[in-house]
Amino acid sequence: MAALELCNVRKSYPGSNHDTLKDIDLKIDDGEFLILVGPSGCGKSTLMNCIAGLEEITGGEIRLDGADISGASPKDRDIAMVFQSYALYPTMTVQENIAFGLKMRKVPAAKIEEEVSRVAKLLQIEHLLGRKPSQLSGGQQQRVAMGRALARRPKIYLFDEPLSNLDAKLRVEMRTEIKLMHQRLKTTTVYVTHDQIEAMTLGDKVAVMKDGIVQQFGTPKDIYNNPANLFVASFIGSPPMNFIPLRLTRQADGWRALLESGQDRCELPLNLADGQSLEGREVILGIRPEQISVGTEADLPSLRAEVQVIEPTGPDTMIFVSLNQTKVCCRLAPDAAPNPGESLTLQFEPDKVLLFDAQSGERLGVTPGNGSSGRNGTVTRLVAR
């Protein structure tokens, strides 16, 4: 196992006038599970290939246990990679596919047999060892691809969107298998995905990427609760965070944010840092669907709103209302959900309100520092008083 550190890693291609990767700084400790998540084209697979040595970096350093491996060939990095396409040899059996890498390294036959048996038992594919890839399902092929990597006992495992070719049910099952495998082996792992559910459920640390830049790096809980900007807030979470445009006004007793539903209105009193010039400024209020409740608690800001659409999902029901002429989703328990056309009283959890600058998309309330919560420092929450 090993600690992995990326120091100001840059990547550009000949003829391109911009960097594909821009000053990537990440560090994960021995045995941690890092998720690289972002939309297609954000640079996450390129970064994965740079770690593996399949792509040369333009600048910066990649360190493994403190040693710079930026110039090392892939075979000398002691890193195993599982690809999206499985990349199994069609003419070989499952046993031969798993053993192939060990044979290339001239591992003794007895040791190869021992490793194949160990991996097959770990992945529960012992009954498949004599089959060819064409005789396997997608999930079974993915297990074999993982087994080939596991047999090497490398310092780091790299997974490049390994579940994207599987159906929804199998993805959930394989996600659980990967998490259990990591808990048993405790091997440092880097995992690329565009699926934010995988990012939230698998990772010890998550790096959210966009346009070759790490937008935020931290724990899944921290990124979910304290997104650094509008992009992170919108990308992480299902259903996504609500974004409500509004203007802030300053009154004698402090700052206020006005919400209107057409039927009713309410003012959210906000505790903003002194000296912030926000008078009349366009901002975006962010609040997650589960943080809007139905009730009549006297100490919570509330307003009446008409239900436009309901979407039952089983354990929850999503209802949609209009606030500030914007569609807003609320996540309710099934027995609390009204019918379309009915009105209900919505209340807002004061300590869950986030504010973003409408122009830059940056989170308001960022204090100087070098915390891991965001690119520009430690994020502090703006709360209702």
C-alpha positions in Angstrom: 0.0 0.0 0.0 1.1 3.6 -0.6 0.4 7.3 -0.2 -0.2 9.2 -3.5 0.5 12.8 -4.0 -0.1 15.0 -7.1 1.8 18.2 -7.0 0.8 21.0 -9.5 0.3 18.4 -12.2 -0.4 19.9 -15.7 -1.1 18.2 -19.0 -1.3 19.8 -22.4 -1.2 18.4 -25.9 0.8 19.6 -28.9 -1.1 22.2 -30.9 -3.5 22.9 -28.1 -3.7 26.4 -26.7 -4.9 25.3 -23.3 -4.0 22.8 -20.6 -6.2 19.7 -20.3 -5.1 19.5 -16.6 -4.4 22.6 -14.7 -2.2 22.6 -11.6 -3.8 19.5 -9.9 -2.9 19.2 -6.2 -4.2 16.2 -4.4 -3.0 13.9 -1.7 -4.4 10.7 -0.3 -3.0 8.7 2.5 -2.1 5.0 2.6 -5.2 2.9 2.1 -7.6 5.7 1.2 -10.2 5.5 -1.6 -10.1 8.6 -3.9 -12.9 9.4 -6.3 -12.3 11.6 -9.3 -15.8 12.7 -10.4 -17.0 15.2 -13.0 -18.8 15.4 -16.4 -17.4 14.0 -19.6 -14.4 15.9 -20.8 -13.4 17.3 -17.5 -10.0 15.6 -17.5 -10.6 12.8 -14.9 -9.6 9.9 -17.2 -6.6 11.9 -18.5 -5.5 12.4 -14.9 -5.9 8.7 -14.2 -3.8 7.8 -17.3 -1.1 10.2 -16.0 -1.0 8.4 -12.7 -0.7 5.1 -14.5 2.0 6.4 -16.7 0.0 5.9 -19.9 0.2 9.7 -20.5 3.2 11.9 -19.8 2.6 15.0 -17.7 3.6 18.4 -18.9 4.5 19.8 -15.5 4.4 19.0 -11.8 5.1 15.8 -10.0 3.4 12.5 -9.2 4.7 11.0 -5.9 4.2 7.5 -4.6 5.3 7.1 -1.0 7.3 10.3 -1.4 9.2 9.2 -4.5 8.7 11.0 -7.7 7.5 8.5 -10.3 6.6 11.1 -13.0 9.2 9.8 -15.4 8.8 6.1 -14.6 7.4 3.7 -17.2 4.0 2.1 -16.4 5.5 -1.3 -15.6 7.8 0.2 -13.0 5.1 2.1 -11.0 3.6 -0.9 -9.3 0.1 0.2 -10.2 -2.8 -2.0 -11.5 -5.6 -0.6 -13.6 -9.1 -1.8 -14.3 -10.5 -0.4 -17.5 -14.1 0.4 -18.5 -14.0 -2.1 -21.4 -12.7 -5.0 -19.2 -10.0 -5.8 -21.8 -10.1 -9.5 -21.3 -8.3 -11.9 -23.7 -11.1 -13.7 -25.5 -9.2 -16.9 -26.2 -8.1 -17.4 -22.6 -10.1 -18.9 -19.8 -10.9 -16.8 -16.6 -8.0 -18.6 -14.8 -5.6 -17.7 -17.7 -6.8 -14.1 -17.8 -6.2 -13.6 -14.1 -2.8 -15.4 -14.2 -1.5 -13.6 -17.3 0.1 -10.6 -15.6 1.8 -12.9 -13.1 3.2 -15.1 -15.9 4.6 -12.0 -17.7 6.5 -11.2 -14.5 7.8 -14.8 -14.3 6.2 -15.5 -11.0 6.6 -19.2 -10.1 3.7 -21.5 -11.1 2.8 -22.5 -7.5 2.6 -18.8 -6.5 0.4 -18.1 -9.5 -2.0 -20.9 -8.6 -2.1 -19.6 -5.1 -2.9 -16.0 -6.2 -5.6 -17.1 -8.7 -7.3 -19.2 -6.0 -7.1 -16.3 -3.5 -8.6 -13.8 -6.0 -11.3 -16.1 -7.3 -12.5 -16.8 -3.7 -12.4 -13.1 -2.9 -14.5 -12.2 -5.9 -16.7 -15.3 -5.7 -15.8 -16.5 -9.2 -14.3 -19.9 -8.4 -16.9 -21.7 -10.5 -16.1 -19.5 -13.5 -12.3 -20.3 -13.8 -12.7 -22.7 -16.7 -15.0 -20.4 -18.8 -14.1 -18.0 -21.7 -15.1 -14.3 -21.5 -17.8 -14.9 -24.1 -19.6 -17.2 -21.7 -19.7 -14.6 -18.9 -22.2 -11.8 -18.1 -21.1 -8.2 -17.9 -20.8 -8.4 -14.1 -18.8 -11.6 -14.3 -16.4 -10.1 -16.8 -15.9 -7.1 -14.6 -15.1 -9.3 -11.7 -12.5 -11.1 -13.8 -11.0 -7.8 -14.9 -10.8 -6.8 -11.2 -9.3 -10.2 -10.4 -6.5 -9.7 -12.9 -5.5 -6.5 -11.1 -5.9 -7.9 -7.6 -3.6 -10.9 -8.4 -0.7 -8.5 -8.7 -0.9 -7.1 -5.2 0.1 -3.6 -6.4 0.7 -0.5 -4.3 -2.3 1.3 -5.9 -5.4 0.2 -7.8 -6.8 2.5 -10.6 -10.5 2.0 -11.7 -11.5 3.9 -14.9 -15.4 4.0 -14.9 -15.5 0.2 -14.4 -19.3 0.0 -14.0 -20.5 2.3 -16.8 -21.3 -0.7 -19.1 -23.5 -2.5 -16.6 -27.2 -2.2 -16.1 -28.6 -0.2 -13.1 -29.2 -3.2 -10.8 -25.8 -4.7 -11.5 -24.1 -1.4 -10.9 -25.5 -1.2 -7.4 -24.4 -4.8 -6.7 -20.9 -4.3 -8.1 -20.5 -1.0 -6.2 -21.1 -2.8 -3.0 -18.6 -5.5 -4.0 -15.9 -2.9 -4.7 -16.5 -1.2 -1.4 -16.3 -4.5 0.5 -13.2 -5.5 -1.4 -11.5 -2.2 -0.4 -12.5 -2.6 3.2 -10.9 -6.1 3.2 -7.7 -5.2 1.3 -7.1 -1.6 2.5 -5.2 -0.9 -0.7 -4.9 2.7 -1.9 -7.4 3.2 -4.7 -8.2 5.9 -7.3 -11.6 5.5 -9.0 -12.9 7.6 -11.9 -16.6 8.1 -12.5 -19.1 10.6 -13.8 -21.8 9.1 -11.5 -22.1 11.2 -8.3 -23.9 8.4 -6.5 -20.8 6.2 -6.9 -18.7 9.2 -5.7 -20.7 9.7 -2.6 -21.0 6.0 -1.6 -17.5 4.7 -2.4 -15.0 7.4 -1.6 -13.1 8.3 1.5 -12.1 11.5 -0.4 -13.7 13.0 -3.5 -12.2 15.4 -6.1 -14.8 17.2 -8.2 -13.4 18.2 -11.5 -14.5 20.6 -14.3 -12.5 21.8 -17.3 -9.3 20.3 -16.0 -9.5 22.0 -12.6 -10.3 20.4 -9.2 -13.3 22.5 -8.1 -13.3 20.9 -4.6 -11.5 18.2 -2.7 -12.7 16.7 0.6 -14.9 14.0 2.2 -18.2 13.1 0.5 -20.1 14.6 3.5 -18.1 17.9 3.4 -18.6 18.3 -0.3 -22.4 17.5 0.0 -23.0 19.9 2.9 -20.4 22.6 2.0 -20.1 22.9 -1.8 -17.5 25.5 -2.8 -19.5 26.8 -5.8 -22.6 26.4 -7.9 -21.1 23.7 -10.1 -20.2 21.4 -7.2 -23.6 22.1 -5.5 -25.4 21.2 -8.7 -23.3 18.2 -9.6 -23.3 16.5 -6.2 -26.7 15.3 -4.9 -29.7 13.5 -6.3 -32.1 15.1 -6.6 -29.9 18.2 -7.1 -29.8 21.2 -4.9 -32.5 23.9 -5.5 -31.2 27.3 -6.7 -33.4 30.3 -6.1 -32.4 33.7 -7.5 -33.0 36.6 -5.2 -31.6 40.0 -4.0 -30.4 40.7 -0.5 -31.5 43.8 1.4 -30.1 45.3 4.5 -32.4 46.4 7.3 -31.8 47.8 10.7 -31.6 44.4 12.3 -29.4 42.8 9.5 -29.5 41.2 6.1 -32.7 39.7 4.6 -33.4 37.4 1.7 -37.0 37.6 0.3 -38.8 34.4 -0.9 -42.2 34.6 -2.7 -44.5 31.9 -3.8 -47.3 34.0 -5.5 -49.6 33.3 -2.6 -47.3 34.3 0.2 -43.8 35.6 1.0 -41.3 35.4 3.8 -38.0 37.0 4.7 -35.0 34.9 5.8 -32.8 36.8 8.2 -29.2 36.1 7.4 -26.1 36.4 9.6 -23.5 37.8 7.1 -20.0 38.7 7.8 -19.5 42.4 8.5 -18.1 44.6 5.7 -19.5 42.5 2.9 -21.0 44.8 0.3 -24.1 42.9 -0.8 -26.8 45.6 -1.0 -28.9 45.0 -4.1 -26.5 42.3 -5.3 -27.9 39.3 -7.3 -27.3 36.1 -5.4 -28.4 32.5 -5.7 -29.9 30.8 -2.6 -29.1 27.1 -2.5 -31.0 24.6 -0.4 -31.4 20.8 -0.8 -34.8 19.2 -1.2 -34.7 17.3 2.1 -33.9 20.6 3.9 -37.3 22.1 3.1 -39.9 20.7 5.5 -43.7 20.9 6.0 -44.8 22.3 9.3 -45.8 25.3 11.4 -42.9 25.7 13.9 -43.1 29.3 15.1 -39.3 29.9 15.1 -38.7 28.9 11.5 -39.3 31.1 8.4 -42.2 29.8 6.4 -44.6 30.5 3.6 -47.6 28.9 1.8 -47.0 27.5 -1.7 -49.2 25.6 -4.2 -48.1 22.1 -5.2 -47.6 21.9 -9.0 -46.3 18.3 -9.5 -45.7 15.3 -7.3 -43.3 12.4 -8.1 -43.7 9.4 -5.8 -40.4 7.3 -5.5 -41.4 4.8 -2.9 -39.6 5.8 0.3 -39.9 9.5 -0.6 -42.2 11.8 -2.6 -40.8 14.7 -4.5 -43.1 17.7 -4.7 -42.5 20.8 -6.9 -43.6 24.3 -6.1 -42.7 27.7 -7.5 -40.6 30.1 -5.4 -39.4 33.4 -6.9 -40.7 32.1 -10.2 -38.3 29.1 -10.0 -39.2 25.5 -9.8 -38.2 24.1 -6.4 -38.1 20.4 -5.4 -39.0 19.4 -1.8 -38.4 15.8 -0.5 -41.2 14.6 1.8 -42.3 11.4 3.4 -45.0 9.7 1.4 -47.7 10.3 4.1 -46.9 14.1 4.2 -47.3 14.6 0.4 -50.4 16.6 -0.7 -52.1 16.4 -4.1 -51.3 18.8 -7.0 -53.2 22.1 -6.6 -53.2 21.9 -2.8 -51.3 24.4 -0.7 -49.0 23.6 2.1 -46.7 25.5 4.5 -43.0 25.2 3.7 -40.4 25.9 6.3 -36.7 26.4 5.8 -33.9 25.0 8.1 -31.9 28.2 8.9 -28.5 26.5 9.2 -28.9 24.8 5.8 -29.2 28.0 3.7 -26.3 28.6 1.3 -25.6 31.7 -0.9 -23.7 31.9 -4.1 -22.7 34.9 -6.3 -24.9 34.9 -9.3 -22.1 36.1 -11.6 -19.1 34.1 -10.6 -20.9 31.1 -9.1 -18.6 31.2 -6.1 -19.9 30.5 -2.6 -20.4 33.5 -0.4 -18.9 33.2 3.0 -15.4 31.9 2.2 -12.8 32.8 4.8 -9.1 32.9 4.0 -7.2 29.7 4.6 -6.0 26.5 3.1 -8.7 24.0 4.2 -9.7 21.1 2.0 -13.3 22.2 1.7 -12.8 24.3 -1.4 -10.3 25.7 -4.0 -10.1 29.1 -2.3 -10.1 28.3 1.4 -12.3 26.9 4.2 -16.0 27.4 3.6 -18.2 28.8 6.4 -21.9 28.7 6.3 -24.2 31.7 6.1 -27.0 31.0 8.5 -30.4 32.5 9.3 -30.5 34.2 12.7 
